[in-house]
Amino acid sequence: MKSPRKAVAIVAVGIASAGLLSACSADAGSDDGKVHISVASLIPGTEQAAFDAFDARVAEFEKLNPDIVVDPVEYEWKATTFTAQLAGGTLPDVFRIPLTDGRTLIANGQLADLTAQVEALPYFDQFNPSVLATAQDDQGNIYGIPREAYAIGLHYNRDLFEQAGLDPDDPPTTWDEVREDAKAIADATGQAGYMQMTQSNTGGWQTTAATVSRGGRMEEGEGDTTTVTLDNDATKESLEFLKELRWQDNSMGSNFLFDWGTINQAFAAGQIGMYTSGSDLFTSLTRENNLDPAIYGLAAIPITDSPEAAIMGGGTLNVVSAKATDEQKDAAVKWIDFYDVAKLVDQDAAVADAKILADQDQAVGTPALPIFDQATLDQSREWIADYINVPQDQVSYFAEGNVGRTLVGEPAVHTQDLYAALDTVVQAVLTDQNADIDALLAKANSDVQALVDAD
């Protein structure tokens, strides 16, 4: 590597703005005649083999593009630090954001306009329009490139299932079965049979997923008017479910402060039997948390018989700093195409990427949703069939369980504020046996509606 690997520190907001990466683009004006870009690489603490695989891809890219220098930066998006990092200029030139944040950052002028570069991609017209729309403004200008899409699934520990006398090849398909299995795991092993994320906006994220699975929605829109509906019956039912597992069944252990990273760590360490999260999680679990693939299982999130019950989906966008030069924007899109997207539409790129990952014992074949269409995704899987190392028989219950189901997106307005408001509610339910769910939701609903109305 030509540049030492840097890190975007994931710390408190007050520290994040102190200039940890004072100028990721500082060497963009180098007099070596090359274009320099800093790019998001992997989460801090990731195992060395994963960094080696990433560095191998960088070296290959620089060989193909000798006029571009890529400087990897360790990166993890977190709601609690992202805003300060973006405002303070401490993010790399190329970074990733949730699909739901695209419109807000575009409106704030915080992302580079990539319309010309994206429209020049040979597969531009193959993007799923609804996915690409998350990176566009009202005039259709493009400010990001879809990187991945996922649906919420039920992740479970096959080893804990067996210890509890449960069949890991027969995962629960209803919320009642989740409750029964969670209690069996907790009683037999002393570990949390079921857990939900609760902080850094993830508690609200997963409560929203649970609400959707029961037929509820957190927002209703008509024209330019958005009505916040956090206090719907499905959300109350979701929180009552957690209350019962926590206070009646004692199935949720003793630690109730988890975010995306820490719940993954606990699950990989065998401390959690089941939890819900994105279907693309296997890569992170094995790469950052040293999960033993043999204990991993993925099933479809249960849904009720409500006609509105569905599975919630999401994803991430690759975006570029608004401060990037035209030359950096060109280089950035070349990198995004090379590292994240071309492998989905080009056989040679797919095989090259899969081979490097497999050679470094990195996950190949993680369940995902298409950012183009299902046929394109299926074709890309056929190209890399010889390299797939994710145990497909252990994750097949996810695809099988979702046949015929409806996929819906995350709430579109003040998404992160909505999730943050619900974090407080979830934490109260899990730490206060007398928590008043109706009152908590009414307060959260009023707070988020006030933010929406102030726009």
C-alpha positions in Angstrom: 0.0 0.0 0.0 1.2 3.5 -0.8 -0.4 5.1 2.2 -0.8 3.8 5.8 -4.3 2.8 6.7 -6.1 5.5 8.7 -9.1 5.1 10.9 -12.3 7.2 11.5 -12.6 6.8 15.2 -16.0 5.7 16.4 -16.2 7.7 19.6 -18.4 10.3 21.3 -19.7 13.1 19.2 -17.7 15.7 21.1 -14.5 14.0 20.3 -15.4 13.2 16.7 -15.4 16.8 15.7 -11.9 17.4 17.1 -10.2 16.7 13.9 -9.3 13.0 14.1 -8.8 12.9 10.3 -8.4 16.6 9.7 -8.3 16.2 6.0 -8.8 12.9 4.3 -8.4 14.7 1.1 -5.3 16.5 2.1 -3.1 14.7 -0.4 -5.6 15.2 -3.2 -3.5 18.1 -4.4 -0.3 16.0 -4.6 2.2 17.1 -7.2 2.9 13.5 -8.4 0.4 14.0 -11.2 -2.0 11.4 -9.9 -5.5 11.7 -8.4 -5.7 10.8 -4.8 -8.9 9.6 -3.1 -9.5 8.3 0.4 -12.0 5.5 0.5 -14.0 3.7 3.3 -12.5 0.3 3.9 -13.5 -1.9 6.8 -14.7 -1.5 10.3 -12.0 -0.8 12.9 -11.0 -4.1 14.7 -11.6 -6.2 11.6 -9.4 -9.3 11.4 -6.2 -8.8 9.4 -7.1 -11.3 6.7 -10.0 -9.1 5.7 -7.7 -6.1 5.4 -5.3 -8.1 3.4 -8.2 -9.0 1.0 -9.1 -5.3 0.8 -5.6 -4.2 0.1 -5.3 -6.8 -2.6 -8.3 -5.3 -4.3 -6.8 -1.8 -4.0 -3.5 -3.0 -5.5 -5.4 -4.5 -8.4 -7.4 -1.3 -9.0 -4.3 0.9 -8.9 -2.6 -1.4 -11.4 -5.6 -1.0 -13.8 -5.7 2.8 -13.0 -2.1 3.9 -12.6 -3.2 7.6 -12.5 -5.2 7.0 -9.3 -4.0 6.5 -5.7 -6.4 4.9 -3.2 -5.9 5.6 0.5 -8.0 3.2 2.6 -9.7 4.5 5.8 -11.2 2.3 8.4 -14.8 3.3 8.7 -18.1 2.4 10.5 -21.2 4.5 10.1 -22.9 5.3 13.4 -25.8 7.6 13.9 -24.2 9.1 17.1 -21.0 10.2 15.4 -21.8 10.5 11.6 -23.2 14.0 11.6 -20.2 15.5 13.5 -17.8 13.6 11.3 -19.4 14.9 8.1 -19.6 18.5 9.4 -16.0 18.3 10.6 -14.6 17.0 7.4 -13.2 13.8 9.0 -14.8 11.3 6.6 -13.0 9.8 3.6 -13.8 11.1 0.1 -15.8 7.9 -0.6 -18.0 6.6 2.2 -21.2 4.8 2.9 -24.6 5.9 4.3 -28.0 4.2 4.8 -30.4 4.4 1.9 -32.7 6.4 4.1 -30.2 9.2 4.6 -29.6 10.0 1.0 -32.4 12.5 0.4 -31.6 14.5 3.6 -27.9 14.8 2.8 -28.6 15.7 -0.8 -31.0 18.5 0.4 -28.3 19.7 2.7 -25.7 20.0 -0.1 -23.4 17.5 1.7 -22.9 15.1 -1.2 -21.2 15.4 -4.6 -23.4 15.4 -7.7 -22.3 12.2 -9.6 -24.9 12.3 -12.3 -22.5 12.5 -15.3 -20.3 9.7 -13.9 -23.1 7.4 -13.0 -25.0 7.8 -16.2 -21.8 6.9 -18.1 -21.6 3.4 -16.4 -22.5 0.7 -18.9 -25.1 -0.8 -16.6 -26.7 2.5 -15.5 -30.1 1.6 -17.1 -30.2 -1.7 -15.2 -30.5 -0.2 -11.7 -33.7 -0.9 -9.9 -35.4 2.5 -10.2 -36.8 2.4 -6.7 -33.4 1.7 -5.2 -31.6 4.4 -7.3 -34.3 6.9 -6.4 -32.9 7.0 -2.8 -29.8 8.6 -4.3 -31.6 11.2 -6.4 -33.0 14.7 -5.9 -36.3 15.9 -7.2 -34.8 16.7 -10.6 -33.4 13.2 -11.0 -29.7 14.2 -10.4 -27.7 11.3 -8.8 -25.7 11.7 -5.6 -24.8 8.1 -4.8 -24.5 4.5 -6.1 -26.5 1.7 -4.4 -24.0 -0.7 -2.8 -26.2 -3.4 -1.3 -29.7 -4.1 -0.3 -31.1 -6.4 2.4 -34.2 -7.5 4.2 -34.5 -8.0 8.0 -34.0 -11.6 9.0 -33.9 -13.7 12.2 -30.3 -14.7 13.0 -30.0 -17.6 15.4 -27.3 -19.7 17.1 -27.6 -23.3 16.0 -25.4 -24.5 18.9 -27.6 -22.9 21.5 -30.6 -24.4 19.8 -29.1 -27.8 20.1 -28.1 -27.3 23.7 -31.8 -26.3 24.4 -33.1 -29.4 22.7 -34.4 -27.5 19.7 -33.9 -28.4 16.1 -31.6 -25.9 14.3 -33.0 -27.0 11.0 -36.5 -26.1 12.1 -36.2 -22.4 13.1 -39.3 -20.5 14.5 -41.7 -19.1 11.9 -44.0 -17.2 14.3 -43.4 -14.7 17.1 -45.0 -17.2 19.5 -42.5 -19.8 18.5 -39.6 -17.2 18.9 -40.8 -16.6 22.5 -41.1 -20.4 23.2 -37.6 -21.1 21.8 -36.1 -18.1 23.6 -37.3 -19.3 26.9 -36.0 -22.8 26.2 -32.6 -21.5 25.3 -32.4 -19.2 28.4 -33.6 -22.0 30.7 -31.1 -24.5 29.3 -28.0 -22.4 28.7 -28.3 -19.3 30.9 -27.8 -17.1 27.8 -30.2 -14.6 26.4 -32.6 -16.6 24.3 -33.6 -13.5 22.3 -32.3 -9.9 22.3 -33.0 -6.7 20.5 -30.8 -3.7 19.8 -31.6 -0.8 21.9 -29.3 2.2 21.3 -27.5 4.3 18.7 -30.9 4.4 16.8 -30.8 0.6 16.3 -33.5 0.0 18.9 -35.9 2.1 16.8 -34.7 0.5 13.6 -35.5 -3.0 14.9 -38.7 -2.0 16.6 -39.8 -0.6 13.2 -38.9 -3.9 11.5 -41.0 -5.7 14.2 -43.9 -3.3 13.7 -43.8 -3.9 9.9 -43.9 -7.6 10.5 -47.1 -7.2 12.4 -48.7 -5.0 9.8 -48.0 -1.5 11.3 -46.2 1.5 9.9 -44.4 4.3 11.6 -45.4 7.0 9.1 -48.3 7.8 6.8 -47.9 10.2 3.9 -50.3 12.1 1.7 -48.8 14.5 -0.8 -46.3 16.6 1.1 -47.9 15.8 4.5 -46.3 13.2 6.8 -48.2 11.9 9.8 -46.1 10.1 12.4 -47.8 7.0 13.7 -45.4 5.5 16.3 -48.3 4.7 18.6 -49.9 2.2 16.3 -51.2 -1.1 17.6 -48.5 -3.2 15.9 -45.7 -1.2 17.7 -47.5 -1.6 21.0 -47.7 -5.3 20.3 -44.0 -5.5 19.5 -43.1 -3.8 22.7 -45.4 -6.0 24.7 -43.7 -8.9 23.2 -40.3 -7.7 24.5 -41.9 -6.9 27.9 -43.1 -10.5 28.2 -39.8 -12.0 27.3 -38.0 -9.7 29.7 -40.2 -9.7 32.7 -42.3 -12.9 32.5 -39.9 -15.3 30.8 -36.6 -13.9 31.9 -35.4 -14.8 28.4 -33.3 -11.7 27.6 -30.3 -11.9 29.9 -29.1 -9.0 31.9 -27.5 -6.6 29.4 -30.0 -4.4 27.6 -27.7 -1.8 25.9 -26.8 -3.2 22.5 -26.2 -1.5 19.2 -25.3 -3.1 15.9 -21.7 -3.7 16.7 -22.0 -4.9 20.2 -25.0 -7.3 19.6 -23.0 -8.9 16.8 -20.1 -9.4 19.2 -22.3 -11.0 21.8 -24.0 -13.2 19.3 -20.7 -14.4 17.8 -19.5 -15.2 21.4 -22.5 -17.5 22.0 -24.3 -15.1 24.4 -27.5 -14.6 22.3 -29.7 -17.2 20.8 -31.7 -15.1 18.4 -32.0 -11.5 17.2 -33.2 -9.6 14.1 -31.0 -7.6 11.7 -30.1 -7.2 8.1 -29.9 -10.4 6.0 -26.3 -9.5 4.9 -24.8 -9.9 8.3 -22.8 -13.1 7.9 -19.9 -11.2 6.3 -19.5 -8.9 9.3 -20.0 -11.6 11.8 -17.2 -13.7 10.4 -14.9 -10.9 9.4 -15.1 -8.6 12.4 -16.4 -11.0 15.2 -14.7 -14.3 14.3 -18.1 -16.1 14.2 -17.8 -19.9 13.8 -19.9 -20.5 10.6 -21.0 -23.8 11.9 -23.2 -22.2 14.6 -24.9 -19.7 12.3 -28.4 -19.8 11.1 -30.6 -17.3 9.2 -34.4 -17.5 8.9 -37.1 -15.2 7.7 -38.4 -12.8 10.3 -41.9 -14.0 11.5 -44.9 -12.0 10.2 -48.4 -12.1 11.4 -51.6 -12.8 9.3 -52.3 -9.1 9.0 -52.9 -8.2 5.4 -50.4 -5.4 5.8 -47.7 -7.6 7.4 -44.4 -7.4 5.5 -40.7 -7.6 5.8 -38.7 -4.4 6.1 -35.7 -3.8 3.7 -32.9 -1.4 3.6 -29.4 -0.9 2.3 -26.5 1.4 1.8 -25.3 3.9 -0.7 -21.7 4.7 -1.8 -21.4 8.5 -1.8 -18.7 11.1 -2.3 -17.8 14.2 -0.3 -19.2 17.4 -1.7 -15.7 18.8 -1.4 -14.3 16.4 -4.0 -12.9 17.8 -7.3 -14.2 16.7 -10.6 -11.1 14.5 -11.0 -11.8 12.9 -7.6 -15.4 12.3 -8.5 -14.3 10.5 -11.7 -11.8 8.4 -9.7 -14.3 7.7 -6.9 -16.9 6.3 -9.3 -14.3 4.1 -11.0 -13.4 2.7 -7.5 -17.1 2.1 -6.6 -17.7 0.4 -9.9 -14.6 -1.7 -9.4 -15.0 -2.7 -5.8 -18.8 -2.9 -5.2 -20.9 -2.9 -8.3 -19.2 -4.4 -11.4 -19.0 -7.8 -9.8 -22.8 -7.9 -9.9 -23.1 -7.4 -13.7 -19.7 -8.6 -15.1 -18.5 -12.2 -14.9 -14.8 -11.4 -14.9 -15.2 -8.9 -12.1 -17.4 -11.2 -10.1 -14.9 -14.1 -10.3 -11.9 -11.9 -9.6 -13.6 -10.5 -6.5 -14.8 -13.9 -5.2 -11.4 -15.5 -5.8 -9.6 -12.9 -3.7 -12.1 -13.1 -0.9 -12.1 -16.9 -0.9 -8.3 -17.0 -0.9 -8.3 -14.9 2.3 -11.1 -17.1 3.9 -13.6 -14.2 3.6 -17.3 -14.8 3.1 -18.6 -15.3 -0.4 -22.3 -15.9 -1.0 -24.0 -13.9 1.8 -27.8 -13.6 1.4 -28.7 -10.2 -0.2 -31.4 -8.5 -2.1 -30.9 -7.2 -5.7 -29.9 -3.6 -6.5 -30.7 -4.4 -10.1 -33.1 -7.3 -10.4 -33.4 -10.9 -9.1 -32.2 -12.4 -12.4 -29.1 -10.3 -12.4 -28.3 -11.3 -8.8 -29.0 -15.0 -9.6 -26.6 -14.8 -12.6 -23.8 -13.3 -10.5 -24.2 -16.1 -8.0 -23.9 -18.7 -10.8 -20.6 -17.1 -11.9 -19.1 -17.4 -8.4 -20.6 -20.8 -7.5 -17.2 -22.4 -7.2 -16.1 -19.9 -4.6 -19.2 -19.6 -2.4 -18.3 -20.6 1.2 -21.3 -19.3 3.2 -23.1 -22.5 4.3 -26.1 -22.2 2.1 -28.1 -24.9 3.8 -27.9 -22.9 7.0 -29.3 -19.7 5.5 -31.8 -21.3 3.1 -34.7 -20.7 5.5 -34.4 -17.0 4.9 -35.2 -17.2 1.2 -37.7 -20.0 1.6 -39.6 -18.2 4.3 -39.8 -14.9 2.3 -41.4 -16.4 -0.8 -44.5 -14.3 -1.7 -43.9 -11.8 1.0 -44.1 -8.0 0.5 -41.0 -5.9 1.0 -41.3 -2.4 2.3 -38.7 0.3 2.9 -37.8 2.2 6.1 -39.7 5.3 7.1 -38.7 8.1 4.7 -39.0 11.3 6.8 -36.7 12.1 9.8 -35.7 8.4 9.8 -32.9 8.6 12.3 -34.8 11.0 14.6 -37.7 8.5 14.6 -35.3 5.7 15.5 -33.6 7.7 18.2 -37.0 8.5 19.8 -37.9 4.8 19.9 -34.5 3.8 21.4 -35.6 5.5 24.6 -38.9 3.6 24.6 -37.3 0.2 24.1 -34.8 0.8 26.8 -37.5 1.8 29.2 -39.5 -1.4 28.5 -36.5 -3.6 29.1 -35.4 -1.8 32.3 -38.6 -0.8 34.0 -41.2 -3.4 34.7 -43.9 -0.7 35.1 -43.0 1.2 31.9 -46.2 2.7 30.4 -45.9 1.8 26.8 -48.8 4.0 25.7 -47.4 7.0 27.4 -43.9 6.4 26.1 -45.1 6.1 22.5 -47.4 9.1 22.8 -44.4 11.2 23.9 -42.1 9.8 21.2 -44.8 10.3 18.5 -45.3 14.0 19.6 -41.6 14.7 19.5 -41.0 13.3 16.1 -44.1 14.9 14.6 -42.9 18.2 15.9 -39.6 17.7 13.9 -41.6 16.8 10.8 -43.9 19.8 11.1 -40.9 22.1 11.5 -39.6 21.3 8.1 
